[in-house]
Amino acid sequence: MRAVRHMKIGELSERTGVSRRLLRYYEEQGLIAPGRVANNYREYTEAFVDQVVQIRGLLDIGLPTRVVKQILPCLDKPRQISIKDATPEVLALLAGERDRMAERIRLLVRNRDAITGYLEEVVAALGDDVEPPSGGSAERAQAAQAQEGRSGGRHRDDVDARA
């Protein structure tokens, strides 16, 4: 039988790229539950590496910790989602979060395109007196084409100042 390898918070931090402070926050939020040794130090097993990476990925896509905490039981293997434990409440919560993110992305794309258009107009008006900034027309055209395919052809002039 193979012995379970344990590590302290510093090693987990190094292996996951997540700061010690953030790991303690994850514990405070109930996202991870390390064991404690006699001197009250936190003790982590190898499984925490994948769990922390998974939590970080979910937080990085914009899910709040309260949502991550609810869907963690639905995560079966590292970096995979299992449907066996997904409740209707969790699915509704995730659908709402997905819709919130999609709206945020839509607004960000619109505003990015408006700013890019403004920059292009200023550069064109100033002519040779100013160097064009990076992220110019070719990238904007690609982004606009991709957005039109998803959004039914919204135009960059539809700026929403809230995003």
N, C-alpha and C positions, 0 to 999 in steps of 0.2 A: 504494500500500500504506500502510495506517494504522500509525503507530508505536504501540508498546505503552506505555501510560502507567505510570510507576512512582511509588510513594509510600513514605514512611518509616513507621515504626511509629506515630508520633504521629497521622498522618492516618488510618491504618487504625483506630486506636483511636477517634478521633472519629467516623468514618463508621459504625462497627459498635456503638459503645457498650460495647466490651469494653476493659478497662484494658490498658495496656502490659504490666504484670506478667503478666496472664492470657494475653496473646498470646505472651509469652516462654515461659510454662508450656505452652501448646498446642504450641509448637515443641519444647520439651523432651520432651513426651509423644509426639511424632511425628505430631501431628494436622495440622500445617501445616509446610511447608518453604520458607521464604523464601530468595530469592537473597541474595548478599552483594556489596557493591560494594568498590572498592579499599580504602577506609578501614575495612572490616569492618562497616559499618552494614547492617542488614537492609533488603532492598528487596522490596516487595510489588507485585503487579500488581492490576488491577481484579478479577480472578477471586477473589482472597483475600477481598474484601468479602462475596460470597455464601457462600464456604466458611466463613468465621468465623461469619456469621449462622446458617448451617446447624448448625455445631458447637454454638454457643450454644443453639440450639433443642433439640438432642438432649440436651445436658447438663441443660437446664432441665426436661425431662420425667423426669429421674432416671436416665438412662443413665450409667454410669461411663465414664471416658475410655478404658479398655481396650476396652469394647464399641464406643464411637464410633469408635475407631481401626480396628476390624475391619469396620465397616459403611461407612466412608467410601468405599471403592472401589465400593460398590454404589449410591452416590448419583450419579445421572446429571446432572441439571440442578439448578440452585439450587432448593431447597425441594421437590424431587421425588425419589422413590425409584425406582430402576430394578431390575427383577428379573433383568436379563441376567447380572449378575455375582454374584448371591446364591447362595452355596454352602449345602449342607445344614447345615454347621457354623454358619454365620452365622444361618440361619433358626432352628436349635435355640437358639442363644444369644439371639436376639431373643424367641423364644417364652418362654424362661425369664425374661427381664427383664420381659416383659409380664405374666406370671403373678405375679412378685414385686411389681410395681407395683399390680396389681389387688388383691392381698392387703393391701398397705399401705393402699390407698384404702379397702378394706372396713373395716379396723380403725380408720382415722381417722374414717370416717363414723359407725361405732358409738360411738366415744368422744365425738365432737362431739355426737351426739344424746343421749348420757347426760349430758354436761355441761349441755346446753340444758335437759333435763328437770329436772336438779337446780336450776338457776337459776330455772326457772319455779316449782318447788315452794317454794323459799326466798322468792321474791317474793310468792307467794300466801300463805304463812304469815305474813310480815311485814306484809302489807297495804299501807296507805298510808304506812308508815314508810320505805319504800325505793322508789326509782324503778326501774322495770323496765329491765334492760340492753338494748342494741340486739341485733338478731338473734333476735327472739322467736318466738312461736308460729307466725306465718304462714310465716316462712322455714323453720322446722323442719318444718312440715307438708308444705311443698313438697319439701323434701329427703327426708323420710320416704317420701312417695309415690314419688318418683323411685327411691329405694333399694329399696323394696318391689318395684317393677317389675323391677329387676335382680337382687335377691337372694332372691326368694321369700318376702318378708315377715319378715325378721329383726327383732327387737324391740330397742329402745334399752337395755333392762335387761341385755342380753348384753354387758357391758363387758369389754374385754380390756385389762388394765393395761399390756401390752407396747407398745402403739402410742403 
